Amino acid sequence: MIRSELVARITAQNPHLYEHEIDALVKAIFNRISQALARGDRVELRGFGAFEVRHREARAARNPRTGQAVQVEARTAIHFKPGKAMRAQLNHAKINPE
């Protein structure tokens, strides 16, 4: 699902709200989450999951195509851990390919 689909679904569920208001709200939420992660904070949304920043050290790796050794620089990555409710919902849901 992309952001515009999320906004459209929320708008459909809340016909008393304007689409541009919901779009602004979704943008604000995502911006706050991004800003918190940029500061190195952990973002926890109960029932959904938690986002946190993890630092990866520099390391030596291999190019899988050539087998040649390459140096991978240190980097920062975002890690997501799903919440208990989300894991339960996913494990009991029937996935229908569209």
Backbone as CSV, one residue per row, in Angstrom:
resi,resn,N_x,N_y,N_z,CA_x,CA_y,CA_z,C_x,C_y,C_z
1,MET,0.848,-1.173,0.000,0.000,0.000,0.000,0.891,1.233,0.000
2,ILE,0.547,2.181,-0.834,1.284,3.432,-0.872,0.494,4.496,-0.106
3,ARG,1.156,5.623,0.163,0.551,6.652,1.002,-0.780,7.136,0.452
4,SER,-0.885,7.340,-0.859,-2.137,7.827,-1.437,-3.271,6.815,-1.252
5,GLU,-2.954,5.516,-1.294,-3.977,4.498,-1.033,-4.426,4.538,0.425
6,LEU,-3.480,4.757,1.325,-3.814,4.885,2.739,-4.754,6.059,2.959
7,VAL,-4.428,7.192,2.356,-5.272,8.387,2.485,-6.659,8.112,1.911
8,ALA,-6.724,7.446,0.766,-8.021,7.150,0.143,-8.864,6.231,1.024
9,ARG,-8.249,5.241,1.645,-8.997,4.323,2.507,-9.504,5.021,3.765
10,ILE,-8.667,5.860,4.357,-9.097,6.598,5.553,-10.222,7.557,5.190
11,THR,-10.115,8.197,4.029,-11.162,9.112,3.567,-12.482,8.361,3.368
12,ALA,-12.405,7.173,2.804,-13.619,6.376,2.582,-14.270,5.981,3.907
13,GLN,-13.468,5.730,4.931,-13.998,5.337,6.234,-14.504,6.535,7.041
14,ASN,-14.067,7.730,6.672,-14.446,8.945,7.397,-14.969,9.990,6.417
15,PRO,-16.178,9.813,5.895,-16.692,10.736,4.876,-16.918,12.163,5.386
16,HIS,-16.929,12.353,6.697,-17.114,13.690,7.256,-15.832,14.518,7.229
17,LEU,-14.703,13.899,6.858,-13.424,14.608,6.762,-13.037,14.794,5.300
18,TYR,-12.345,15.884,5.018,-11.876,16.153,3.661,-10.587,15.381,3.398
19,GLU,-10.394,14.989,2.137,-9.201,14.226,1.764,-7.926,15.015,2.026
20,HIS,-7.933,16.327,1.752,-6.716,17.117,1.968,-6.363,17.205,3.461
21,GLU,-7.356,17.151,4.338,-7.081,17.158,5.782,-6.418,15.844,6.206
22,ILE,-6.944,14.744,5.692,-6.374,13.435,6.024,-4.974,13.317,5.454
23,ASP,-4.770,13.816,4.226,-3.439,13.777,3.615,-2.442,14.564,4.460
24,ALA,-2.837,15.734,4.938,-1.959,16.545,5.784,-1.650,15.825,7.096
25,LEU,-2.647,15.149,7.655,-2.455,14.413,8.897,-1.486,13.245,8.709
26,VAL,-1.670,12.478,7.642,-0.781,11.341,7.370,0.652,11.838,7.140
27,LYS,0.806,12.917,6.372,2.136,13.494,6.150,2.771,13.922,7.465
28,ALA,1.994,14.559,8.337,2.511,15.028,9.625,2.972,13.858,10.486
29,ILE,2.199,12.776,10.510,2.580,11.600,11.300,3.878,11.008,10.773
30,PHE,3.962,10.821,9.457,5.172,10.245,8.873,6.384,11.164,9.089
31,ASN,6.174,12.477,9.009,7.279,13.417,9.243,7.765,13.330,10.685
32,ARG,6.850,13.227,11.636,7.239,13.113,13.048,8.025,11.833,13.298
33,ILE,7.581,10.739,12.698,8.307,9.471,12.847,9.698,9.603,12.244
34,SER,9.803,10.196,11.057,11.107,10.382,10.398,12.033,11.260,11.230
35,GLN,11.488,12.339,11.791,12.307,13.241,12.605,12.812,12.537,13.863
36,ALA,11.953,11.743,14.486,12.361,11.022,15.694,13.460,10.018,15.371
37,LEU,13.327,9.308,14.264,14.353,8.340,13.881,15.659,9.043,13.515
38,ALA,15.576,10.209,12.886,16.774,10.971,12.534,17.523,11.417,13.789
39,ARG,16.779,11.666,14.881,17.413,12.022,16.158,17.978,10.798,16.874
40,GLY,17.640,9.611,16.373,18.104,8.382,17.011,17.133,7.829,18.031
41,ASP,15.921,8.405,18.088,14.910,7.931,19.029,14.245,6.657,18.515
42,ARG,13.653,5.928,19.433,12.871,4.735,19.104,11.409,5.169,19.011
43,VAL,10.700,4.685,17.991,9.297,5.025,17.805,8.484,3.748,17.982
44,GLU,7.599,3.746,18.978,6.771,2.577,19.258,5.313,2.933,19.071
45,LEU,4.631,2.160,18.232,3.202,2.316,18.006,2.552,1.045,18.537
46,ARG,1.948,1.139,19.700,1.383,-0.035,20.378,0.432,-0.797,19.460
47,GLY,0.593,-2.100,19.427,-0.240,-2.952,18.594,0.246,-3.048,17.163
48,PHE,1.076,-2.094,16.730,1.589,-2.101,15.361,3.028,-2.586,15.338
49,GLY,3.902,-1.874,16.058,5.299,-2.273,16.095,6.189,-1.126,16.522
50,ALA,7.489,-1.372,16.439,8.466,-0.370,16.866,9.545,-0.200,15.798
51,PHE,9.909,1.050,15.569,10.996,1.398,14.665,12.165,1.853,15.518
52,GLU,13.365,1.423,15.147,14.547,1.922,15.841,15.711,2.011,14.874
53,VAL,16.662,2.852,15.228,17.841,3.064,14.404,18.940,2.134,14.901
54,ARG,19.556,1.441,13.982,20.687,0.569,14.324,21.893,0.988,13.500
55,HIS,23.040,0.958,14.154,24.285,1.329,13.489,25.021,0.070,13.069
56,ARG,25.362,0.001,11.799,26.090,-1.143,11.252,27.552,-0.748,11.110
57,GLU,28.429,-1.569,11.627,29.867,-1.308,11.544,30.374,-1.586,10.133
58,ALA,31.499,-0.988,9.805,32.151,-1.279,8.525,32.611,-2.741,8.555
59,ARG,32.591,-3.384,7.400,32.982,-4.790,7.362,33.490,-5.154,5.979
60,ALA,34.139,-6.294,5.925,34.595,-6.831,4.648,33.536,-7.809,4.152
61,ALA,33.217,-7.739,2.864,32.229,-8.627,2.268,32.768,-9.124,0.932
62,ARG,31.983,-9.941,0.266,32.377,-10.457,-1.040,31.307,-10.130,-2.069
63,ASN,31.754,-9.790,-3.276,30.845,-9.588,-4.387,30.363,-10.976,-4.807
64,PRO,29.057,-11.253,-4.739,28.582,-12.605,-5.043,28.799,-13.019,-6.495
65,ARG,28.895,-12.052,-7.376,29.077,-12.372,-8.800,30.520,-12.752,-9.113
66,THR,31.474,-12.003,-8.537,32.885,-12.235,-8.872,33.661,-12.916,-7.757
67,GLY,33.150,-12.854,-6.535,33.870,-13.415,-5.405,34.951,-12.490,-4.876
68,GLN,35.073,-11.321,-5.465,36.094,-10.354,-5.062,35.729,-9.719,-3.724
69,ALA,36.731,-9.513,-2.864,36.499,-8.878,-1.563,36.226,-7.389,-1.756
70,VAL,35.230,-6.894,-1.034,34.894,-5.472,-1.060,34.713,-4.979,0.366
71,GLN,34.978,-3.697,0.555,34.814,-3.094,1.869,33.459,-2.402,1.911
72,VAL,32.631,-2.747,2.902,31.331,-2.124,3.081,31.476,-1.080,4.178
73,GLU,31.088,0.148,3.881,31.228,1.241,4.845,30.212,1.103,5.980
74,ALA,30.513,1.757,7.092,29.573,1.803,8.214,28.337,2.576,7.767
75,ARG,27.183,2.184,8.308,25.958,2.874,7.923,24.941,2.794,9.043
76,THR,23.899,3.563,8.887,22.793,3.553,9.828,21.588,2.962,9.111
77,ALA,20.881,2.061,9.779,19.720,1.408,9.174,18.538,1.486,10.129
78,ILE,17.348,1.426,9.562,16.124,1.418,10.358,15.677,-0.032,10.505
79,HIS,15.361,-0.400,11.731,14.882,-1.753,12.021,13.441,-1.653,12.505
80,PHE,12.576,-2.537,11.997,11.175,-2.575,12.417,10.902,-3.914,13.069
81,LYS,10.303,-3.860,14.240,9.891,-5.073,14.936,8.376,-5.014,15.090
82,PRO,7.656,-5.944,14.456,6.191,-5.907,14.570,5.731,-6.167,15.991
83,GLY,4.618,-5.548,16.365,4.035,-5.735,17.684,3.340,-7.082,17.801
84,LYS,3.035,-7.443,19.019,2.400,-8.733,19.290,1.062,-8.866,18.566
85,ALA,0.257,-7.812,18.581,-1.056,-7.856,17.931,-0.909,-8.021,16.420
86,MET,0.067,-7.343,15.828,0.268,-7.462,14.387,0.744,-8.862,14.015
87,ARG,1.670,-9.408,14.792,2.146,-10.777,14.520,1.000,-11.770,14.606
88,ALA,0.141,-11.617,15.611,-1.002,-12.517,15.763,-1.953,-12.384,14.582
89,GLN,-2.201,-11.157,14.149,-3.102,-10.929,13.025,-2.528,-11.514,11.738
90,LEU,-1.234,-11.345,11.520,-0.607,-11.870,10.308,-0.551,-13.392,10.306
91,ASN,-0.338,-13.988,11.458,-0.241,-15.437,11.524,-1.588,-16.132,11.366
92,HIS,-2.670,-15.420,11.638,-3.996,-16.010,11.507,-4.749,-15.532,10.283
93,ALA,-4.150,-14.611,9.537,-4.829,-14.049,8.352,-4.630,-14.957,7.146
94,LYS,-5.646,-15.006,6.316,-5.525,-15.702,5.041,-5.110,-14.674,4.018
95,ILE,-3.993,-14.901,3.371,-3.470,-13.937,2.409,-4.027,-14.273,1.033
96,ASN,-4.737,-13.304,0.445,-5.323,-13.483,-0.882,-4.535,-12.669,-1.878
97,PRO,-3.826,-13.321,-2.820,-3.089,-12.536,-3.827,-4.077,-11.820,-4.743
98,GLU,-3.771,-10.577,-5.055,-4.681,-9.794,-5.901,-4.225,-9.792,-7.320
